[in-house]
Amino acid sequence: MTHTPPVPAGNQSPYPLQTPPKPHDDHAPPPGDPRVATTPPPTRPNTIGIIAVGAGLGLGLAAIAGGLFMTFRDTPKRKRSKGKAAARKPKSAPKSKKPA
């Protein structure tokens, strides 16, 4: 249906059904603009360098974690005390020196 039927004047909506077309020339500079030629082309980030840094950090953290694991694995386990009384031992008296 390419033709819309006429609408009576009293039955028309106060709001437009379609927005008017907008000119597209306002946002883009003209093709011969010198500012367009002087802007550098966008560069891609150095993805290989980023991957290398991430791999290095990952290996370093794995080495640190392994070293800590091996260090604490080889230490002997401490004996646990069975309360406050067992944790405090009385001091022994100093030994007297014998005269020679």
C-alpha positions in Angstrom: 0.0 0.0 0.0 1.9 3.0 -1.2 -0.8 5.6 -0.8 -2.1 6.7 2.6 -5.7 7.7 2.7 -6.5 11.4 3.6 -7.2 12.0 7.3 -9.8 14.6 8.3 -8.5 17.8 9.9 -10.1 17.1 13.3 -8.7 13.6 13.4 -5.0 14.3 12.9 -2.5 13.7 15.7 -0.6 16.7 17.1 2.5 14.6 17.1 4.3 13.7 13.9 4.2 10.0 13.0 7.6 10.2 11.2 10.6 12.4 12.2 11.8 14.7 9.5 15.0 13.6 7.7 18.2 15.0 9.2 21.0 16.3 7.0 24.2 14.1 7.3 26.6 16.8 6.0 26.8 18.5 9.4 28.8 15.9 11.2 31.4 14.9 8.6 34.1 17.3 7.4 34.3 18.0 3.7 36.4 15.6 1.7 39.1 18.2 1.0 39.6 19.2 4.6 43.3 19.3 5.6 42.5 18.2 9.2 41.4 14.8 7.8 44.8 14.3 6.1 46.9 15.2 9.2 45.3 12.8 11.6 47.4 9.7 12.0 45.8 6.3 11.2 44.7 4.4 14.3 47.3 1.8 15.5 46.6 -1.6 16.9 47.8 -2.3 20.4 50.9 -4.6 20.7 49.0 -7.8 21.5 52.1 -10.0 21.4 53.8 -7.8 24.0 50.7 -7.9 26.2 50.6 -11.7 25.9 54.3 -12.0 26.7 54.0 -9.8 29.8 51.0 -11.9 31.0 52.8 -15.1 30.5 55.9 -13.8 32.3 53.7 -12.7 35.3 51.9 -16.1 35.3 55.2 -18.1 35.3 56.7 -15.8 38.0 53.7 -16.2 40.3 53.7 -20.0 39.7 57.4 -20.1 40.7 56.8 -18.1 43.8 53.8 -20.2 44.8 55.8 -23.4 44.2 58.8 -22.1 46.2 56.5 -21.2 49.2 54.8 -24.6 49.0 58.2 -26.4 49.0 59.5 -24.3 51.8 56.6 -24.9 54.2 56.4 -28.5 53.2 59.9 -29.3 54.4 59.7 -27.6 57.8 58.9 -29.9 60.7 55.5 -29.6 62.3 55.4 -27.8 65.6 54.0 -29.5 68.6 50.8 -28.0 69.8 50.3 -27.2 73.4 47.3 -28.6 75.2 46.2 -25.4 77.0 47.6 -22.5 78.9 49.2 -24.6 81.7 51.2 -26.7 79.2 52.4 -23.7 77.3 54.0 -22.0 80.4 56.8 -23.9 81.9 58.4 -22.8 85.2 61.8 -21.3 84.9 64.6 -23.4 86.3 66.7 -22.0 89.1 70.2 -20.8 88.0 72.9 -23.3 88.8 75.3 -22.3 91.5 79.0 -22.1 90.6 81.3 -24.4 92.5 84.4 -22.8 93.9 87.6 -24.3 92.4 
